[in-house]
Amino acid sequence: MASRLLWENIIPGCDPLDDGNPICFANGIFTGTPVPVGGKFGLASKSPLTGFVGDSLSGSWFSVALKRAGWDGVVLHNSCDSWTQLFIDDDRVQFNDATYLLGKGTFETEEAIRNKLGDDQIRSCTIGACGENLVRYANVTNDGRQAGRTGHGMIWGKKKLKAVSVRGTHGVKVFDPKTLNQLAYDISKSAQGKDTEKYRVYGTSTGLLNTNKLGVLPTRNFQEGVFEDAELVSGEYLDRHHKVKVIACAQCPIACEQMSLVKTGPFAGAMTGIEYESLFANSSNLGVSDIRAAIKLITIADHDGMDSVTMGVTIGWAMECFEKGVLKKEDFASEEHPEGLELHFGNGEAAVAVAEMIRDQVGIGKLLAQGTRIASETLDKERGTESYKWAVHTKGLESAGYDARSLKTFALGLATGTRGGCHNRSAAYDPDMKGETNRLTVDETRGRVASESEEYAAVYDTLPLCKFIRRSFTGKADRSGAWPAIAKLINATTGWNYDYDDVDLIGTRACTIKKAFNIREGWTEKDDDLPWRWKHDPFSKGPGAGTVVTDEELAYMKKLYYEAKGWTEEGLLPKELLIKLGMPDVAEEVGV
């Protein structure tokens, strides 16, 4: 819904920082109901990182407050003349002065708003210093969760929007409360079983040792897929030495967020929730084996409103630039470090200093605040270098924590994904890592598998439901188990009459509207590409040693993917397909 609202409300072709780029919120249909993990909202704008669709999800009490206020969606146009806090108070809307909030971190801002308005039930989406300072990958934060990856915080900062706050005082009505309560109870009970145990105990960070074992753990800016000190930055190590509390999102019976605290050393007191994607980017990817430095880096990102994945990958790119002599010690000089920094892989203290420079837009922080695509293009133009070869992004979005050189189906999913290098929108790493495909080779099934796994993920993202619940329907994480159960949830909530095929169609339509948006914004087949490193620079060790995804392999898989989607050979959308999907207006604009 957020992506559809963006399609309808943006001025096509506008710069992401122009007034023509709206901020679009959309609530899920299960928000505020007993349905487990259904308390998420979508946020969409044109991404300043990619120039394409920037769609994010966040699970929190903000979405519940918005639902209780009677809002299913919100679209914000234009920008503010001065710093503003938007307050939705049931059906009343106020634009309040936000200058007293400037300089405050994301969590501080939420608390300050509650104190100012005298109500601890008010929930807010906020930006921190990174949004105020226009870091290109700044986040929007709410209740300790982030609508991240695609630069929403920069858009809010440019519009001088410091926060959106909501007070909702109404109830949430559903069509069949008795049936919905029973369905929700059964799923919640199942979600306490073995299929979610690893998330409940260790959180998502438990995956780090597995990716290392498979040889796909990004290490030293994706140079290798095996990290020799993986044990020291694993979810299990985190659990034993740093975890202080476990937190759940709204409506969640699983509770996977591991609040972790640094107890000793120069970063003592740093504390935030740790997820796998944030952890890889700021530990193995930087060659950092001191998990305390990784926690500090993620704390900076979370408290100051910056995407921790893009931040870590960008610092990793800068570290490789330093190691290769492209950047010098003096390039990292600042008032705090007048002689500069030696940004070697493994130097956690230097990485923390650079993260603060990015946040404050100081010195080289101004360059690194742009992300790896713009930073590498700028550096190469200025110095005649080739740092783009180790800038690991897809469409401008830094890649997720699964090195796709030896995950061929996932490589295809990343290359063709509308969001860029995102593991959430393409779930194609799953069949590769579970052995359902031969992850080191290419065959005629890859287009279908990548397409189906993408649309499978889109169903969960569109409702939205957290994917960690996927095995709690029948014990099988596939359509046959989940779709009938999801149809029953939809029907009991809304009174609609959904069946298996209707649920399946959700994913197809969701992927299609995002694809259509990108086409209208200038996408071409050449944009469906992979980082140079993944195509030319093979691993030297681990199970995937010697593998890359060649241009020929990628071209072949893209052809299969476009065919599986029913698109043209160039990856464009046929008019008849869009009309069949109920999108005649979209067909008129981008259909061929």
VOGU-3710 file (C-alpha; in Angstrom, 3 decimals, decimal comma):
1> masrllweni> 0,000/0,000/0,000  2,835/2,405/0,828  4,427/1,713/-2,566  1,080/2,206/-4,306  0,581/5,508/-2,472  4,055/6,539/-3,594  3,227/5,626/-7,207  0,104/7,791/-7,076  1,505/10,805/-5,221  5,069/11,376/-6,414
11> ipgcdplddg> 5,932/13,796/-9,206  7,547/11,319/-11,635  11,210/11,988/-12,293  11,699/14,316/-9,345  14,899/14,329/-7,344  14,472/12,334/-4,117  15,179/15,520/-2,120  12,657/17,673/-3,987  9,230/18,577/-2,632  7,669/16,305/-5,244
21> npicfangif> 8,849/13,210/-3,330  6,172/12,403/-0,706  6,404/10,478/2,557  3,919/7,599/2,475  2,855/5,568/5,519  0,665/2,476/5,306  -0,635/0,355/8,144  -1,068/-3,412/7,992  -4,521/-4,962/8,163  -3,572/-6,940/11,288
31> tgtpvpvggk> -2,200/-3,955/13,219  -3,806/-3,591/16,622  -5,410/-7,047/16,440  -4,377/-10,246/18,263  -2,644/-11,576/15,121  0,990/-12,383/16,053  3,755/-10,248/14,477  1,151/-8,188/12,621  2,055/-4,834/14,166  4,112/-3,387/11,343
41> fglasksplt> 3,781/-0,385/9,055  5,264/0,442/5,681  7,128/3,632/4,776  7,824/4,604/1,173  9,519/7,448/-0,681  11,902/7,638/-3,609  15,281/6,574/-2,242  18,152/9,098/-2,215  20,558/6,135/-2,267  19,193/4,368/-5,332
51> gfvgdslsgs> 16,870/6,799/-7,114  14,323/3,989/-7,172  11,607/2,829/-4,786  12,599/3,199/-1,160  10,281/0,938/0,814  10,846/0,026/4,451  9,009/-1,846/7,188  9,120/-1,321/10,918  7,431/-3,197/13,728  6,420/-1,134/16,731
61> wfsvalkrag> 3,711/0,441/18,829  3,707/3,434/16,475  1,670/1,438/13,969  -0,792/0,379/16,688  -1,245/3,991/17,799  -1,851/5,035/14,192  -4,474/2,300/13,793  -6,173/3,274/17,049  -6,304/6,840/15,785  -8,288/5,588/12,784
71> wdgvvlhnsc> -5,623/5,906/10,083  -4,718/3,205/7,565  -2,391/5,460/5,602  -0,819/8,924/5,612  0,779/10,872/2,753  2,896/13,947/3,507  3,599/16,361/0,643  6,100/19,202/0,194  8,396/20,390/3,018  8,457/22,642/6,070
81> dswtqlfidd> 9,926/26,136/6,356  11,193/25,389/9,863  11,776/22,255/11,918  8,442/20,589/12,559  6,881/17,787/14,594  3,665/16,425/13,096  1,162/15,306/15,755  -1,776/13,112/14,750  -4,154/13,180/17,728  -6,933/10,806/16,642
91> drvqfndaty> -8,605/12,810/13,840  -6,840/16,101/14,630  -3,551/17,025/12,949  -1,117/19,599/14,322  2,157/20,932/12,930  4,214/21,810/16,002  7,534/23,597/16,362  10,380/21,088/16,729  13,358/23,353/17,339  13,546/22,155/20,964
101> llgkgtfete> 14,189/18,648/19,613  17,159/19,520/17,400  20,365/17,721/18,270  18,576/15,019/20,213  19,040/11,365/19,364  16,209/9,185/18,154  15,296/7,730/21,556  15,760/11,072/23,305  13,398/12,682/20,812  10,643/10,170/21,520
111> eairnklgdd> 10,935/10,753/25,257  11,078/14,529/24,884  7,851/14,531/22,844  6,062/12,393/25,434  7,239/14,716/28,196  6,251/17,850/26,263  2,748/16,564/25,533  2,335/14,931/28,926  1,244/11,503/27,693  3,380/8,358/27,806
121> qirsctigac> 1,049/6,639/25,311  2,166/8,881/22,446  4,317/7,040/19,894  6,699/8,711/17,454  8,792/8,142/14,365  11,889/10,315/14,639  15,175/11,227/13,015  18,432/11,836/14,854  21,569/13,809/14,079  22,168/11,825/10,885
131> genlvryanv> 18,827/12,870/9,428  19,330/16,477/10,505  22,789/16,468/8,913  21,527/14,834/5,697  23,466/11,589/5,818  22,239/9,836/2,690  21,446/6,602/4,543  19,834/8,151/7,618  17,036/6,111/9,171  13,648/6,808/10,667
141> tndgrqagrt> 13,404/5,281/14,153  10,401/4,334/16,268  10,206/2,479/19,590  13,778/1,285/19,153  13,110/-0,091/15,668  14,238/1,351/12,345  12,586/1,947/9,000  15,918/1,590/7,346  18,192/0,872/4,411  16,904/3,323/1,812
151> ghgmiwgkkk> 17,545/6,774/3,306  14,182/7,905/4,679  15,919/9,961/7,364  17,692/12,110/4,777  14,350/12,887/3,110  12,826/13,864/6,446  15,831/16,009/7,240  15,606/17,822/3,914  11,899/18,453/4,580  12,744/19,645/8,125
161> lkavsvrgth> 10,480/16,979/9,590  11,946/15,917/12,934  9,158/13,582/14,048  5,695/12,199/13,352  3,817/11,479/16,578  0,506/9,716/17,119  -1,998/9,392/19,944  -4,750/6,882/19,222  -7,561/6,427/21,719  -10,036/4,261/19,812
171> gvkvfdpktl> -10,411/0,513/19,608  -9,671/-1,637/16,568  -12,635/-3,559/15,167  -12,433/-6,880/13,326  -15,072/-8,874/11,449  -15,019/-12,119/13,453  -13,329/-11,628/16,855  -13,997/-15,158/18,129  -12,431/-16,880/15,131  -9,536/-14,408/14,964
181> nqlaydisks> -8,735/-14,867/18,639  -8,601/-18,646/18,250  -6,453/-18,481/15,118  -4,108/-16,000/16,784  -3,845/-18,140/19,917  -2,956/-21,260/17,937  -0,254/-19,422/15,950  1,161/-17,774/19,081  1,371/-21,129/20,820  3,136/-22,659/17,821
191> aqgkdtekyr> 5,520/-19,672/17,734  6,842/-20,754/21,126  8,070/-24,050/19,656  11,356/-25,292/18,246  11,044/-23,511/14,906  11,595/-20,101/16,516  13,785/-21,212/19,421  17,020/-19,905/17,953  15,493/-16,454/17,502  14,086/-16,409/21,035
201> vygtstglln> 17,356/-17,489/22,624  20,065/-15,905/20,485  18,230/-13,577/18,110  19,117/-13,262/14,451  22,825/-13,023/15,274  22,871/-16,788/15,716  23,129/-16,964/11,922  26,676/-15,580/11,866  28,408/-18,887/12,575  26,321/-20,619/9,919
211> tnklgvlptr> 27,158/-18,088/7,200  30,809/-18,430/8,214  30,598/-22,228/7,960  29,087/-21,937/4,485  31,802/-19,486/3,473  29,439/-16,595/2,716  30,094/-14,347/5,745  31,271/-10,991/4,342  34,791/-10,474/5,648  37,047/-7,423/5,229
221> nfqegvfeda> 34,761/-5,631/2,808  33,536/-8,808/1,100  37,050/-9,891/0,129  36,437/-13,320/1,665  33,519/-15,333/3,035  35,258/-16,811/6,074  36,262/-14,866/9,207  38,865/-16,483/11,440  37,439/-14,816/14,556  33,773/-15,531/13,867
231> elvsgeyldr> 33,321/-17,166/17,275  34,241/-13,898/18,991  31,519/-11,915/17,206  28,837/-14,598/17,089  25,336/-14,447/18,506  26,345/-17,125/20,967  29,276/-15,026/22,246  26,986/-12,017/22,441  24,504/-14,031/24,505  27,148/-15,166/27,004
241> hhkvkviaca> 28,942/-11,869/27,495  26,802/-8,873/26,573  23,060/-9,603/26,439  21,108/-7,800/29,156  17,535/-8,056/27,933  15,317/-9,450/25,177  12,732/-7,189/23,533  9,760/-7,991/21,294  8,077/-5,841/18,688  4,386/-5,037/19,107
251> qcpiaceqms> 2,156/-8,136/18,849  5,167/-10,477/18,793  5,303/-13,759/20,758  8,865/-14,515/19,634  11,001/-11,619/20,940  14,260/-11,765/18,981  15,928/-8,416/19,698  18,957/-8,899/21,895  19,679/-5,746/23,896  23,427/-5,866/24,456
261> lvktgpfaga> 25,693/-3,794/26,672  29,423/-3,082/26,571  30,612/-3,512/30,140  34,351/-2,838/29,875  36,888/-0,943/27,806  36,731/2,384/25,964  33,163/1,769/24,767  31,701/0,839/28,160  28,062/1,872/28,439  27,230/1,464/24,744
271> mtgieyeslf> 23,957/-0,463/24,483  21,479/-1,252/21,726  19,642/-4,120/20,063  21,865/-6,340/17,932  20,707/-8,064/14,732  22,711/-10,234/12,342  22,734/-7,737/9,489  24,040/-4,961/11,724  26,539/-7,291/13,376  28,195/-8,663/10,214
281> anssnlgvsd> 28,550/-5,163/8,741  30,355/-3,868/11,804  32,426/-6,896/12,808  33,620/-9,467/10,255  33,100/-7,049/7,379  35,529/-4,646/9,082  37,870/-7,400/10,247  36,927/-6,380/13,793  37,074/-9,254/16,288  36,290/-7,145/19,375
291> iraaikliti> 32,507/-7,349/19,612  32,541/-4,357/21,951  33,576/-2,119/19,065  30,788/-3,602/16,919  28,211/-2,882/19,633  29,487/0,700/19,888  29,242/1,180/16,111  25,674/-0,135/16,020  24,789/2,023/19,027  25,957/5,129/17,166
301> adhdgmdsvt> 23,864/4,139/14,158  20,730/3,413/16,193  20,877/6,371/18,562  21,816/8,901/15,896  19,541/7,501/13,189  21,794/5,905/10,570  21,475/2,611/8,706  23,959/0,313/10,427  24,369/-1,982/7,396  25,206/0,751/4,901
311> mgvtigwame> 27,375/2,494/7,513  29,412/-0,662/8,156  29,792/-1,551/4,481  30,794/2,025/3,649  33,432/2,039/6,396  34,616/-1,328/5,053  35,056/0,236/1,614  37,039/3,084/3,211  39,214/0,571/5,074  40,097/-1,180/1,834
321> cfekgvlkke> 40,825/2,194/0,242  43,243/2,862/3,095  44,863/-0,573/2,855  45,346/-0,120/-0,896  46,808/3,379/-0,467  43,921/5,133/-2,206  43,121/6,981/1,012  45,885/8,173/3,355  46,050/8,684/7,107  45,695/12,422/6,667
331> dfaseehpeg> 42,437/11,930/4,750  40,884/10,890/8,053  41,963/13,986/9,970  39,475/15,897/12,106  39,472/18,238/15,073  39,475/15,234/17,411  42,126/13,449/15,335  44,277/16,197/13,760  46,939/13,748/12,558  44,376/11,455/10,963
341> lelhfgngea> 43,548/7,812/11,505  45,047/4,524/10,371  41,883/2,840/9,175  43,254/-0,684/8,874  40,917/-3,659/8,915  40,452/-4,669/12,531  40,909/-1,181/13,959  37,635/-0,876/15,858  38,512/2,393/17,566  39,273/4,074/14,231
351> avavaemird> 36,015/2,701/12,788  34,076/4,256/15,672  35,788/7,601/15,076  34,900/7,447/11,375  31,262/6,602/12,191  31,095/9,755/14,298  32,631/11,757/11,441  29,930/10,414/9,128  27,222/11,358/11,620  28,597/14,873/12,007
361> qvgigkllaq> 29,502/15,342/8,315  33,066/16,228/9,335  36,112/15,787/7,103  35,970/12,582/5,091  32,673/11,888/6,824  31,075/14,114/4,186  32,199/11,726/1,467  31,346/8,547/3,368  27,912/9,925/4,272  26,989/9,447/0,609
371> gtriasetld> 27,278/5,627/0,614  29,661/3,499/-1,419  28,306/4,203/-4,895  28,561/7,986/-4,770  31,696/7,908/-2,601  33,563/5,615/-5,018  32,429/7,545/-8,079  33,546/10,811/-6,463  36,905/9,460/-5,312  37,671/7,792/-8,633
381> kergtesykw> 36,867/10,976/-10,530  39,050/13,100/-8,255  42,040/10,763/-7,991  41,881/8,577/-11,078  41,486/5,411/-9,002  39,288/2,313/-9,394  37,725/2,038/-5,953  34,379/1,179/-7,586  35,754/-2,357/-7,893  35,404/-2,878/-4,168
391> avhtkglesa> 32,254/-0,775/-3,653  29,795/-3,551/-2,783  26,299/-2,322/-3,610  23,448/-3,103/-5,969  21,608/-0,153/-7,512  23,309/2,003/-4,866  22,151/-0,001/-1,845  24,944/-1,706/0,079  24,690/-5,479/0,064  23,315/-7,598/2,875
401> gydarslktf> 25,187/-10,133/4,986  25,341/-13,032/2,535  28,146/-12,899/-0,017  26,391/-13,930/-3,211  29,403/-15,142/-5,212  28,613/-18,671/-4,037  24,859/-18,150/-3,691  23,937/-17,994/-7,349  20,147/-17,830/-6,961  20,486/-15,105/-4,356
411> alglatgtrg> 22,850/-13,214/-6,655  20,059/-13,133/-9,217  17,571/-11,999/-6,580  19,839/-9,131/-5,538  20,597/-8,060/-9,101  16,930/-7,884/-10,076  15,536/-6,636/-6,764  13,675/-3,341/-6,933  15,104/-2,139/-3,612  18,746/-2,987/-4,365
421> gchnrsaayd> 21,070/-5,245/-2,365  18,441/-6,395/0,131  18,025/-9,846/1,709  14,525/-9,000/2,955  12,920/-8,392/-0,422  14,648/-11,328/-2,109  14,493/-14,490/0,008  16,512/-16,407/-2,604  19,387/-16,986/-0,173  17,108/-19,480/1,615
431> pdmkgetnrl> 17,000/-22,212/-1,075  20,707/-21,719/-1,762  21,775/-22,044/1,869  19,436/-24,959/2,614  20,726/-27,031/-0,287  17,503/-26,881/-2,312  19,663/-25,627/-5,183  23,307/-26,142/-6,062  24,470/-22,737/-4,907  27,765/-22,925/-6,809
441> tvdetrgrva> 26,281/-23,525/-10,257  23,634/-22,131/-12,582  20,773/-24,056/-14,171  17,414/-23,452/-15,842  15,481/-23,388/-12,536  17,081/-20,240/-11,109  14,721/-17,709/-12,694  11,658/-19,473/-11,332  13,162/-20,005/-7,873  14,273/-16,372/-7,567
451> seseeyaavy> 10,899/-15,103/-8,762  8,890/-17,347/-6,455  10,999/-16,628/-3,378  10,718/-12,886/-4,019  6,939/-13,025/-4,296  6,728/-15,333/-1,278  8,604/-12,716/0,778  6,412/-9,944/-0,633  3,252/-11,558/0,779  4,664/-11,303/4,294
461> dtlplckfir> 5,965/-7,792/3,695  2,659/-6,575/2,271  0,328/-7,805/5,036  2,787/-7,208/6,789  3,801/-10,174/8,931  7,289/-10,830/10,268  8,814/-13,741/8,328  9,969/-15,402/11,554  6,397/-16,631/11,973  6,464/-18,510/8,662
471> rsftgkadrs> 6,965/-21,974/10,172  4,392/-21,434/12,899  1,385/-22,101/10,659  2,024/-25,768/9,880  5,720/-26,284/10,562  6,524/-25,827/6,866  7,816/-22,521/5,534  6,071/-22,730/2,167  2,927/-21,596/0,431  0,989/-24,815/0,996
481> gawpaiakli> 1,187/-24,432/4,738  0,993/-20,685/5,153  -1,386/-19,386/2,504  -4,585/-21,171/3,718  -3,869/-20,006/7,283  -3,168/-16,447/6,149  -6,406/-16,424/4,131  -8,335/-17,363/7,292  -6,649/-14,539/9,209  -7,499/-12,030/6,474
491> nattgwnydy> -11,114/-13,156/6,304  -11,675/-13,125/10,075  -10,141/-9,644/10,276  -11,870/-8,008/7,322  -14,866/-10,091/6,288  -13,380/-10,577/2,842  -13,422/-13,957/1,117  -9,772/-14,672/0,346  -8,490/-18,068/-0,726  -5,072/-19,543/-1,602
501> ddvdligtra> -4,856/-17,851/-5,017  -5,837/-14,455/-3,603  -3,008/-14,648/-1,064  -0,555/-15,676/-3,783  -1,612/-12,690/-5,868  -0,657/-10,296/-3,049  3,035/-10,968/-3,657  2,795/-10,630/-7,427  1,003/-7,291/-7,260  3,372/-5,935/-4,614
511> ctikkafnir> 6,468/-6,768/-6,662  4,851/-5,415/-9,815  3,960/-1,954/-8,494  7,538/-1,479/-7,270  8,906/-2,638/-10,609  6,555/-0,248/-12,413  7,700/2,610/-10,181  11,340/1,938/-11,024  10,633/1,766/-14,755  8,867/5,116/-14,613
521> egwtekdddl> 11,873/6,548/-12,733  14,274/5,493/-15,489  15,199/1,859/-14,784  16,787/-0,124/-17,609  17,974/-3,718/-17,856  21,547/-2,563/-17,192  20,534/-1,578/-13,649  19,962/-5,258/-12,806  23,620/-5,863/-12,082  25,984/-7,050/-9,355
531> pwrwkhdpfs> 29,047/-5,525/-7,659  32,233/-5,738/-9,728  33,893/-7,808/-7,003  31,267/-10,572/-7,172  31,759/-10,911/-10,929  35,558/-10,745/-11,138  37,180/-11,343/-7,757  36,748/-14,925/-6,463  37,087/-16,133/-2,886  40,500/-17,596/-2,134
541> kgpgagtvvt> 39,300/-19,866/0,674  36,274/-21,576/2,139  33,617/-23,798/0,502  33,077/-21,251/-2,278  36,740/-20,729/-3,136  37,244/-19,806/-6,776  33,626/-18,889/-7,474  32,232/-15,728/-9,001  29,032/-14,889/-10,876  30,155/-14,180/-14,423
551> deelaymkkl> 28,442/-11,672/-16,686  27,346/-14,592/-18,863  25,820/-16,441/-15,918  24,014/-13,330/-14,734  22,652/-12,562/-18,210  21,374/-16,132/-18,527  19,694/-16,066/-15,117  18,137/-12,663/-15,761  16,593/-13,989/-18,953  15,087/-16,898/-17,016
561> yyeakgwtee> 13,846/-14,546/-14,293  12,149/-12,164/-16,729  10,482/-15,152/-18,412  9,257/-16,493/-15,074  7,717/-13,103/-14,321  6,004/-12,893/-17,706  7,990/-9,768/-18,623  9,682/-8,855/-21,898  13,274/-9,868/-22,696  14,320/-6,366/-21,608
571> gllpkellik> 12,579/-6,762/-18,255  9,677/-4,444/-19,098  6,029/-4,956/-18,111  3,515/-6,040/-20,791  0,258/-4,088/-20,780  -1,843/-7,236/-20,800  -0,100/-8,533/-17,676  -0,707/-5,280/-15,783  -4,363/-5,240/-16,813  -4,725/-8,856/-15,682
581> lgmpdvaeev> -3,300/-7,871/-12,298  -5,879/-5,107/-11,946  -3,531/-2,232/-12,734  -4,933/-0,609/-15,892  -3,691/2,846/-14,869  -0,171/1,479/-14,457  -0,457/-0,239/-17,841  -1,203/3,106/-19,477  1,965/4,676/-18,068  4,634/1,977/-18,294
591> gv> 3,093/-1,025/-20,085  4,551/-2,171/-23,394
//
